[in-house]
């Protein structure tokens, strides 16, 4: 494990209390969502740790880092939008409890203003005006409510063990399909995975794989679970358009931890 890495300052979510249980799909869904949320947190930590150390006199470094920040924002927005539009309503229907997921929606709203300001800065900041401390300040404005939400949503999902197990699994599988099938692919070709036509996004997939650590919790997880060739396709095809941005990932596209590109005292 690299000495200076992205497992903080925002803490990751442990799955050990529930991931080994196969008695109900709620524990599988909670595990998969926790691993996805950990990717979000690693990406955010990577941004926070590297921001003040990106050399302002290197336009390529700054441009690539701002692109990385924008891609992280797009990935997180896509994740939460899919939850609100599809997954949460399905869970409420399965549980028969109206408003069961309303707390999670409220938590989305709590971090949205700061997140939106950060996303705007990443998209509109001129290279010459880049300020790493400004990035940190913007991240700090929404990181606490975001982290709280990412952790507490897992507790909500674990509590679904009182619902029909197969229905909970199907709701999550539908969410997975929604997250993969996006119009953000543009000119790239779809890939057939596990019999489902899904899309590998050229701005999102390299970030998802580059923030997934397959050594996490002793390497007991295979996340995202895909055929062996998919990281090769992402590396050699989809990641090419923004190759410079992915050096800011905390992991390789094969999901192995790597040293942060720009590091220093946190």
C-alpha positions as CSV (number, residue, x, y, z in Angstrom):
1,X,0.0,0.0,0.0
2,X,1.4,3.4,-0.9
3,X,2.3,5.4,2.2
4,X,0.5,8.6,1.3
5,X,-2.9,7.4,0.0
6,X,-6.6,8.2,-0.5
7,X,-8.1,6.3,2.4
8,X,-8.5,9.6,4.2
9,X,-9.2,12.2,5.4
10,X,-12.8,11.2,4.7
11,X,-13.1,7.7,6.1
12,X,-14.1,4.7,4.0
13,X,-17.0,2.3,4.8
14,X,-16.2,-1.1,6.3
15,X,-18.3,-4.0,4.9
16,X,-17.0,-6.6,7.3
17,X,-20.0,-6.5,9.7
18,X,-22.4,-7.7,7.0
19,X,-20.7,-8.6,3.7
20,X,-20.1,-12.2,4.6
21,X,-23.8,-12.9,5.2
22,X,-25.8,-14.5,2.3
23,X,-29.0,-14.9,4.3
24,X,-30.7,-11.9,2.5
25,X,-30.0,-9.8,-0.6
26,X,-30.0,-6.7,1.5
27,X,-26.5,-7.5,2.8
28,X,-25.3,-8.0,-0.8
29,X,-26.8,-4.7,-1.9
30,X,-25.4,-2.9,1.1
31,X,-22.0,-4.3,0.3
32,X,-22.0,-3.3,-3.3
33,X,-23.3,0.2,-2.5
34,X,-20.6,0.6,0.2
35,X,-17.9,-0.4,-2.3
36,X,-19.3,2.2,-4.8
37,X,-19.5,4.8,-2.1
38,X,-15.9,4.1,-1.1
39,X,-14.9,4.8,-4.7
40,X,-16.6,8.2,-4.4
41,X,-14.7,8.8,-1.2
42,X,-11.3,7.8,-2.6
43,X,-11.8,10.1,-5.5
44,X,-12.7,13.0,-3.2
45,X,-9.8,12.3,-1.0
46,X,-7.5,12.1,-4.0
47,X,-8.7,15.5,-5.1
48,X,-8.3,17.0,-1.6
49,X,-4.8,15.6,-1.0
50,X,-3.4,16.6,-4.4
51,X,-5.0,19.9,-5.1
52,X,-2.5,22.2,-3.3
53,X,0.5,20.3,-4.8
54,X,-0.5,20.5,-8.5
55,X,2.1,22.9,-10.0
56,X,0.3,26.1,-11.1
57,X,3.1,26.8,-13.6
58,X,2.2,23.6,-15.5
59,X,-0.8,24.2,-17.7
60,X,-1.1,20.5,-18.6
61,X,-1.1,19.4,-15.0
62,X,-3.7,21.9,-14.0
63,X,-5.9,21.2,-17.0
64,X,-5.8,17.5,-16.4
65,X,-6.5,17.9,-12.7
66,X,-9.5,20.2,-13.4
67,X,-10.8,17.6,-15.9
68,X,-10.4,14.9,-13.2
69,X,-12.4,17.0,-10.7
70,X,-15.1,17.5,-13.4
71,X,-15.3,13.8,-14.1
72,X,-15.6,13.0,-10.4
73,X,-18.5,15.4,-10.2
74,X,-20.2,13.9,-13.2
75,X,-19.8,10.4,-11.8
76,X,-21.3,11.4,-8.4
77,X,-24.1,13.3,-10.0
78,X,-25.0,10.4,-12.3
79,X,-25.0,8.0,-9.3
80,X,-27.3,10.1,-7.1
81,X,-29.6,11.0,-10.0
82,X,-30.1,7.3,-10.8
83,X,-30.8,6.6,-7.1
84,X,-33.5,9.3,-6.8
85,X,-35.2,8.6,-10.2
86,X,-35.2,4.8,-10.1
87,X,-33.7,3.0,-7.1
88,X,-35.3,4.8,-4.2
89,X,-38.8,4.7,-5.6
90,X,-38.4,1.0,-6.3
91,X,-37.2,0.4,-2.7
92,X,-40.2,2.3,-1.3
93,X,-42.6,0.2,-3.5
94,X,-41.0,-3.0,-2.3
95,X,-41.1,-2.1,1.3
96,X,-44.6,-0.6,1.2
97,X,-43.4,2.3,3.2
98,X,-43.9,5.7,1.7
99,X,-41.0,8.1,2.4
100,X,-38.7,5.3,3.5
101,X,-35.9,6.9,1.4
102,X,-36.8,10.5,2.0
103,X,-34.0,10.9,4.6
104,X,-31.5,9.9,2.0
105,X,-33.0,12.4,-0.5
106,X,-32.8,15.1,2.1
107,X,-29.1,14.3,2.6
108,X,-28.6,14.7,-1.1
109,X,-30.0,18.2,-0.8
110,X,-27.8,19.0,2.1
111,X,-24.5,18.7,0.2
112,X,-25.8,19.9,-3.2
113,X,-25.1,23.7,-2.8
114,X,-21.4,23.1,-2.0
115,X,-21.1,20.3,-4.5
116,X,-22.6,22.5,-7.3
117,X,-20.1,25.3,-6.5
118,X,-17.2,22.9,-6.7
119,X,-18.4,21.5,-10.0
120,X,-18.8,25.0,-11.4
121,X,-15.3,25.9,-10.4
122,X,-13.8,22.7,-11.9
123,X,-15.6,23.4,-15.2
124,X,-15.1,27.1,-15.5
125,X,-11.7,27.8,-13.8
126,X,-9.2,29.1,-16.2
127,X,-5.8,27.3,-16.0
128,X,-4.0,30.6,-15.1
129,X,-6.4,31.2,-12.2
130,X,-6.1,27.7,-10.6
131,X,-5.9,27.8,-6.8
132,X,-5.3,24.5,-5.0
133,X,-6.3,25.9,-1.7
134,X,-9.6,27.1,-3.2
135,X,-10.3,23.5,-4.3
136,X,-9.7,22.4,-0.8
137,X,-12.0,25.1,0.6
138,X,-14.8,24.1,-1.8
139,X,-14.4,20.4,-1.0
140,X,-14.6,21.2,2.7
141,X,-17.9,23.0,2.2
142,X,-19.7,19.8,1.3
143,X,-17.5,16.9,2.3
144,X,-18.9,16.4,5.8
145,X,-22.6,16.1,4.8
146,X,-21.6,14.0,1.7
147,X,-19.6,11.6,3.9
148,X,-22.4,11.3,6.4
149,X,-24.8,10.5,3.6
150,X,-22.6,7.9,2.0
151,X,-22.1,6.1,5.3
152,X,-25.7,6.3,6.6
153,X,-27.3,5.1,3.3
154,X,-25.6,1.7,3.9
155,X,-27.5,1.4,7.2
156,X,-30.8,2.0,5.4
157,X,-30.0,-0.7,2.8
158,X,-29.0,-3.2,5.5
159,X,-32.4,-2.7,7.2
160,X,-34.1,-3.9,4.0
161,X,-33.6,-7.4,5.3
162,X,-37.3,-7.3,6.3
163,X,-38.3,-7.0,2.7
164,X,-38.5,-9.7,0.0
165,X,-34.9,-10.7,-0.7
166,X,-35.3,-11.3,-4.5
167,X,-37.1,-8.0,-5.0
168,X,-34.3,-6.1,-3.3
169,X,-31.7,-7.8,-5.5
170,X,-33.7,-7.0,-8.6
171,X,-34.0,-3.3,-7.6
172,X,-30.3,-3.1,-7.2
173,X,-29.6,-4.9,-10.5
174,X,-31.8,-2.4,-12.3
175,X,-29.8,0.5,-10.7
176,X,-26.6,-1.1,-11.9
177,X,-28.0,-1.3,-15.4
178,X,-29.1,2.4,-15.2
179,X,-25.7,3.5,-14.0
180,X,-23.9,1.7,-16.9
181,X,-26.4,2.7,-19.7
182,X,-25.7,6.4,-20.2
183,X,-25.7,8.7,-23.2
184,X,-22.3,10.0,-22.2
185,X,-20.6,7.5,-24.5
186,X,-21.1,9.4,-27.7
187,X,-19.0,7.9,-30.4
188,X,-17.8,4.8,-28.5
189,X,-19.3,1.3,-28.9
190,X,-21.3,-0.6,-26.3
191,X,-19.8,-3.7,-24.6
192,X,-21.9,-6.8,-23.8
193,X,-21.5,-7.7,-20.1
194,X,-23.3,-10.7,-18.5
195,X,-25.9,-10.7,-21.3
196,X,-26.8,-7.0,-20.7
197,X,-26.1,-4.3,-23.2
198,X,-24.3,-1.7,-21.1
199,X,-22.2,1.4,-21.9
200,X,-18.7,2.1,-20.7
201,X,-18.3,5.8,-20.3
202,X,-15.2,7.5,-21.5
203,X,-15.3,10.1,-18.7
204,X,-16.8,7.9,-15.9
205,X,-15.6,4.3,-16.4
206,X,-11.8,5.2,-16.0
207,X,-12.7,7.0,-12.8
208,X,-14.8,4.2,-11.4
209,X,-12.1,1.6,-12.0
210,X,-9.3,4.0,-10.9
211,X,-11.0,4.6,-7.5
212,X,-11.8,0.9,-6.9
213,X,-9.2,-0.9,-4.7
214,X,-9.3,-4.7,-5.2
215,X,-7.0,-5.1,-2.1
216,X,-9.6,-3.5,0.2
217,X,-10.4,-5.5,3.3
218,X,-7.9,-8.1,2.3
219,X,-9.0,-8.5,-1.3
220,X,-12.3,-10.2,-0.4
221,X,-14.3,-8.1,-3.0
222,X,-14.3,-8.2,-6.7
223,X,-15.7,-4.8,-7.5
224,X,-16.7,-3.8,-10.1
225,X,-17.3,-7.4,-11.1
226,X,-16.6,-7.6,-14.8
227,X,-15.0,-10.0,-17.3
228,X,-11.1,-10.0,-17.2
229,X,-10.8,-8.0,-20.5
230,X,-12.8,-5.0,-19.4
231,X,-9.9,-3.1,-17.7
232,X,-7.9,-3.6,-20.9
233,X,-10.7,-2.1,-23.0
234,X,-11.0,0.9,-20.6
235,X,-7.3,1.4,-20.6
236,X,-6.6,1.1,-24.3
237,X,-9.8,2.5,-25.7
238,X,-12.0,4.6,-23.3
239,X,-9.3,6.2,-21.2
240,X,-7.4,7.6,-24.2
241,X,-9.5,10.7,-24.6
242,X,-8.5,12.1,-21.2
243,X,-5.4,10.0,-20.5
244,X,-3.7,12.8,-18.5
245,X,-6.6,13.0,-16.0
246,X,-6.4,9.4,-14.9
247,X,-2.9,9.8,-13.4
248,X,-4.8,11.5,-10.5
249,X,-6.6,8.3,-9.7
250,X,-5.6,6.6,-6.5
251,X,-5.6,3.2,-8.3
252,X,-4.6,1.8,-11.7
253,X,-7.4,0.9,-14.1
254,X,-6.7,-2.7,-12.9
255,X,-7.8,-1.5,-9.4
256,X,-4.4,-1.7,-7.8
257,X,-3.4,1.1,-5.4
258,X,-0.8,3.5,-6.7
259,X,1.0,6.5,-5.3
260,X,-0.7,9.8,-5.8
261,X,0.7,11.8,-8.7
262,X,1.2,14.9,-6.5
263,X,1.6,14.4,-2.8
264,X,2.8,16.3,0.2
265,X,1.8,17.0,3.8
266,X,-2.0,16.9,4.1
